[in-house]
């Protein structure tokens, strides 16, 4: 991906350097101070509870396991130096400041790597659907989005699930372009990995799934090819997604625990923390705060306005054919709005991480608007 556009590679490199400056702000320490982060201590519960029959952890297995495996070079020497293999002695040795600091660094650096991949992917989507210039500016605006920058250097799961979501959306474009079963299957696998990282990722696929997978193939121009072949491939994608979610999220190994987590997520884990009443007035307030909070969550109002201008540009201009058409240029917007409709408003919240996907996908339209403005100044017309 770095070789696809060297300018984007430099944007990502600069982003990574700036993030590394702040990545150790709460270190050294034996506890993580990031709200709802999984490192350093929570990975043990994230792995152990997810694999204990009947028990369910607040987060799925996948990313906890990734961090746990990558932390083994730090955890094993600490465990081997314990006085005995009893749980108290192991805890006393493993939960020391140096060991926990190492685990925290692993989690943060993995999160940073995934944020860099997400930047490469949004630039790639912009390049594939609009132009190289639009892709570059999309990467710039995503990298400077306040919520994305924060969750791109911490141990929370919001950045990692967003990366898997972006990879899945990019693969959906490939399925429409190539019509190969392999791309459908990979879309399912990547979507499953996103949800297996953090359950709320499901919300970003609801509208894209309904519009682009179920309804769009019924159109006369059939961007996905003959409907019969498309829906057959879609079944493979659904199966791949279910297997991916089950294996990576832990449900295949602990189905009763998976159901326990779902009950908790739809119960106290969400209902006890709602910021708005489940009334029409509460819904209106929630939406109003999401709209008004864009300056706090994303960029200054000038950039926010630029991104929404990009949405307007896409709506007004027909675009090209295939995945460069207006239809597919609206795919990122559908993913962002889907996340708001089917998760943020459902849990009645509006904090940074609950609106993060919308800001990330808006960066794509900031790229569209920036490229269009520069093209007009240069006298090249529309992008």
N, C-alpha and C positions, 0 to 999 in steps of 0.2 A: 504493500500500500504506500510506503514511503516513496517508492520510485515512480508512482503515478503522476505526481506533481511536486517538483522540488520546492516550489514556493510554499505549498501546504506543509511540507516536511519542516521547513524553517519556522513556520508559524507554530507548529506543534512543539518543536525544539525549544523555542522561546517560552512557550506556555509551560513546558516541563521544568525549565530552569527557574521560572518565577514561582512555581509551586514548591519546588525543592527548598526554596528559601524559608517557606512557612511550614513545611511538613512536620517539623519537630517542635512546634510551638508549645506542646504540653508535655514534653519529654525532658529528662527521664522521669519515670514514674511506674508504679506497679498497678495503677488504675488508669482507665481511659476516661478522659473528661468530655468526650464528644457525646452529645445527646443521642442515645440509641445506637452508638457504635458497637461493633461486635468484638473489638479487641481492646485489651489483651485477654481478659479473663473469660469473656462470654463465649469464646469459641469452644471451650470445653463443654459447656452446657449445650451449645448449638449442635455439637456432634453427638454427645452422649444421650441427651434427652430425645433427639430425633431418631435415634436407633433403639430406644427403649420401648418395647411393646406397650401400647396404650397411652404413652406419654407424648405430648406435643409441645415443641418449643415455639416461641413467638416468630421465629424465622426459619425458613427451610434449611435443609442440610447443605446445599451445594457450596455456597461461598465460605461457610464455616469450615467445611472440609478442605477447600482449596487453601485457605490460610493456615489451617492446621498442618497440612502436609508440607507446605512451604516453610513452616516454622520448625519442622523436625530437627534441622541442624542446630537450632537454638535450644529446643526443648529436651532432646535426648541427652546431650551432655549434662544438662542440669539434673535430669532424672537419675542419670548414672552416678552423679556425685552425691546423691542423697544417702543418708545413713542407713536406710533400709527401704524396701519396696512397699512399706505400709503407706496407706493413703495420707496420714498426717505428715510423715517424713517427706513424701513426695511433694505435697502441697507446700510445705515449709521451704523446700529448695526451689521448686519451680516458680512459685509466686514471688520471687525476689525482684527487686527493682531492675537489675541488669537483664534478667530473662524476660520479664514482662515488657521492658522497653524494646527489646529485640523483636518480640511478637508484634508490638504496636507498629514498629517501623516496617515490618513485612506487610502488614495489612494496609498501611498508608501508601507504601510504594506500589503495591498491587493496584490499589484504587487509582493512583496517579497513572499507572500504565494503562488501565482500562479507560480513563478519561482521555488519554492521548489517542487511543484507538477510536473512541467515539468521535473525536474531532476529525480524524482521518475519514471516518465513515460519512459524517454529515457533509464534508467537503466532496466526497465521492458522489453522494446522492445529488448534490448541487451540480457537479460537473456532468453527471449522466443525464440529468433531466433539463438543465438549463445551459450552463456554459462553465468553462474552467474558471473564469473570473467570478462567477456567482458562487462556485464552490469554495474559492479562496476566502471570499468575504464571509461566507457562512461559517467557516472555521474561525475567522477573526471574531465574529460576534458571539459565537458559542463560547470561545475561550475567555471572553470578557464578561460573560453573563455571571453575575455575582453568585447566584445559587449553584451554577455548574462549577465555577471555580472553587467554591468551598467544598462541595461534595466530591470534587476531584482530587482531594488530598487528605481525606479522613477515612476512618475505618467503617463508616456507615455503608449500608448496602444500596443506597439510592444511586450512586454513580455506577457501580457494577451492573445493576439491572438495566440501567439506561443504555449502557454499552451493548448488552445482549439484544435489547429492543432495537437499537439502531442497526445492528448487524442483520436482524431478522427483516426489518423494513427494506434494507438494501437488497436482501435476497428475494423479497417479494417482487421487487423491480426486475430482478434477473429472471424470475419465473414468468413474468409477463413478456419479457424480451425474448427469452430463449425457448420457453414452453417445455423445458426439459424436466423430467420427473425429479432428477437430482436436486434441482433448485427448489422445487416444492418441498421435498423431504428436508432439505437444509433449513428452509424457512420454518418448518415445524419444529425441528431440533433446536434452533436458536430461540424461537418463541418459548419453547418449554424451558430452556436454560434461563431465560429472563424471569419467568414465574418461579422457577426453582431457586432463584437467587433472592427474590423478594416477591411475595404473593401479589402485591398491588400492581405488579407489571402487567397482569392480565388486562387491566383497564385500557392500556394503550393499544390493545389489539382488537377491541370490540368493534369500533367503527371501521377500521381498515379491513377487518374480517368480513363484516356485513356488506360493505360497499365494494371492496376490490376482489374479494374471494367468492362471495355468494351472488351479488347483484350485477356487477359490471360485466362478467362473462356472458350475461344474457343479452347484452347489447348487440346490435346488428354487425358492428365492425369487429367484435370479438377480439379484443386485444390479447386475450389469453388463448386464442385458438378455438377450435371446435368445442362447444360446451361439454359434450360427452367425455372427451379426453381430459378437459380441464377438471371436471368434477371427479373423475377417476383419480387424477393426480392429487386433488384436494383431499380425498380419503387417505391417501398415503401420507400427506402432510399432517393430517389430524392424528393418524396413528403414530407417526414419528414424534409429534409434539407430546402426545400422551405418554409415550414411553420415555421421552426425554425428561418430562416433568416428574414422572414416577421414579425413575432411576436417580436423577440428580437431586430431586427434592426430598427423597427418602421414603416416599409413599409406597414404593414396591417392597421395601424392606420392613416397613412398619406401617401398614395400612390403618390400623386402629389409632396409631399416634397421629397420622395424617388427618384423620377425621376429628380427633381431639383438637388439633391446631385450628382447623377450619371453624369449629364451634367457638373456640376462644376468640378468633379473629372477628367473627360476625357477632360476638357477644360483647363481653366486657372490654376487650382490647380496643374496640372501636367506639362502642356506645358510651363508655365511661369517660371518654376524652373529647366528646363533641364540643365544638365552640359555638354552634348555632342550633337553635331549636328546629325540630323537624316539622316546620310549618311553612306556608308560603312566604311569610314575612322573614323567617329565618333563612330560607333559600335565597331570597332577594338580597338580604344582607351579606350572605356568603359570597354571592356572585359579585356584588358591589365591592367588597373588600379585596377579592381576587383581582378585579380590574384596577382598583385604586392602588393596589400594592405592587404593581409592575415595576415602578421606579425603585422600590425597596428590594424586590426579589430579583430583578433582571438587570436593567440599565437605566441611565437617566432618560427622562421622558423623550428627549430628542431621538435617541436610538430606538426606544420603544415605538415611537411614531413611525420611524423609518421601516421597522419590521412590519408593521401593519400596512404601510404603504405597499410593501412587497406583496402582501396578501392581495391587496387590490390590483396590483399589476398582473398577478397570475389570473385573477378572476376576469379581468378585462381583456387580456391578450389570449388568443387561442393557443399559442405555442405551436410546436411541431407535431410530429406523428409518433405513435408508439409511446414509449415512456417519456418522451419529450413533450407530450401533449399537456394541455391544461389539466386534464383529468389526473394525471400522475404527478403533476406539480402540486396538486392539492393533497397528495397522500401524506406528507409530513403534518399538514394542518389537521387532517383527520385523526392522526395519532395523538397530537397534542390535545385537541378538544375531547377526544375519547377518554384520555386520562383524567381530564377535569370532570367530565360528565359521570363517568362510571366508577370513579374512586374519590376524588377530592370532594365533590358535592355529596357523595354517599356518606362519607365519614364526617362531613360538616366541619372541615378544617380549611385553613388557608396559609399555613406556615410555609417556609421556603421549600422544604422537601416535598410538600404536597402539590406544589405548583411547578416543580423543577422540570418535568418533561415538556410542559407547554413552553417554557422559556427556551429550552434546548431546540425545539422544533421551530420556534419563532425565528431563531438565528438563521435558519435556512432562508426565510423570507427577507431578512435583513440583507442576506447575500444577493437575493434576486433584485431588491431595490437598489442596492449599491451598484451592482453590475449594470442595471438599466440606466441609472443616472450617469455613470461614467461613459457608457456607450453613447448616450445622447450628447454629452459634452464633446465627445470625440467625433460626433457626426456619423456614428455607425448604425443608428436606429435601435430597434428593440432587440433584447437578447432572446 
